[in-house]
Amino acid sequence: MESLTPMAIPSLDARPLADLRAQLADFTQRFDAFVRASRESLAAERDEFIAGMAEDRSLRRANEKATEEVRVEQAELESQLAREVDERQTLAESVSVFAVRKSDIEAENTRLRTELDEVERLLKARLSQRSEERTRLARENARNIPELDALETRLGLVIASASLADADLTTYAAANTSEADASVAQRDLLRFTFTQLDPNDRAREHAIVLDLTTNKYELAVCNPADGIVCEAPLHENPSSRPQTADASTDKTTTRERISKLVDKLNVDRQFSPFLKAVRKTFRSLYL
């Protein structure tokens, strides 16, 4: 704001008294003009000061408002920065967790691939073993079928499936079935019936029933079971066995003898010699 310079007070010249009135009048005019100019200057300065004060107050209010806005914006920025720091920390922790999880998954994948390779190897070995087993069974079937036909033709042998419902299997069924284990009732039973043994009745049947449900075969039925036969080495013709001094110690029942044959069958798995020995056992009843 530009200030007004007050006018200098006029000096009184030392002149004769005659001129004093004129000088005083002139002085008065000039002094009044000075006073008016001073008042106008003071009024202008006051108005300018008031306007400046008003402008200063307005500027201060504007500055305070701007300062408050800046403070609010700064607070928001600080809050946003804090959130970003928290988010960055959370992301860093998540990245660490995912890195550990990725490492665990890679290790698990490696383990699973190893197990898969091992399973594939075992499957290939199992398939190869099954293929060899099928080939072996095919060869055995090719050899056993003619033997079976010969047994049925020459030895008077009939082979058929049996059931626990058969009349001669009621005792065995009662001992091997229960309500707690219904699957036991579904047994794999095979009946072997021999004829042409009794010289007086060639059609008379002599039979055994084997339980093939498990790997260990079991004698379910032997008919006749209580016939007395001579004890002899397994699969040997009793007639070729040397006589002993005490023949009573060499006697045994048909069922006991065939049970021993079944025990041997569980060891060597040779059906053809087993069936021949069973027939010889029944045949010995008539010797």
Stockholm file with secondary structure:
# STOCKHOLM 1.0

chainA/1-287         MESLTPMAIPSLDARPLADLRAQLADFTQRFDAFVRASRESLAAERDEFIAGMAEDRSLRRANEKATEEVRVEQAELESQLAREVDERQTLAESVSVFAVRKSDIEAENTRLRTELDEVERLLKARLSQRSEERTRLARENARNIPELDALETRLGLVIASASLADADLTTYAAANTSEADASVAQRDLLRFTFTQLDPNDRAREHAIVLDLTTNKYELAVCNPADGIVCEAPLHENPSSRPQTADASTDKTTTRERISKLVDKLNVDRQFSPFLKAVRKTFRSLYL
#=GR chainA/1-287 SS CCCCCCCCCCCCCCCCGGGHHHHHHHHHHHHHHHHHHHHHHHHHHHHHHHHHHHHHHHHHHHHHHHHHHHHHHHHHHHHHHHHHHHHHHHHHHHHHHHHHHHHHHHHHHHHHHHHHHHHHHHHHHHHHHHHHHHHHHHHHHHHHHHHHHHHHHHSCEEEEEECTTSGGGHHHHHHHCBTTBGGGGSCCEEEEEECSCBTTBTTCCEEEEEECSSSSCEEEEEESCSCEEECCSTTSCGGGSCCCSCGGGGEEEHHHHHHHHHHHHHHHCCHHHHHHHHHHHHHGGGC
#=GC SS_cons         CCCCCCCCCCCCCCCCGGGHHHHHHHHHHHHHHHHHHHHHHHHHHHHHHHHHHHHHHHHHHHHHHHHHHHHHHHHHHHHHHHHHHHHHHHHHHHHHHHHHHHHHHHHHHHHHHHHHHHHHHHHHHHHHHHHHHHHHHHHHHHHHHHHHHHHHHHSCEEEEEECTTSGGGHHHHHHHCBTTBGGGGSCCEEEEEECSCBTTBTTCCEEEEEECSSSSCEEEEEESCSCEEECCSTTSCGGGSCCCSCGGGGEEEHHHHHHHHHHHHHHHCCHHHHHHHHHHHHHGGGC
//
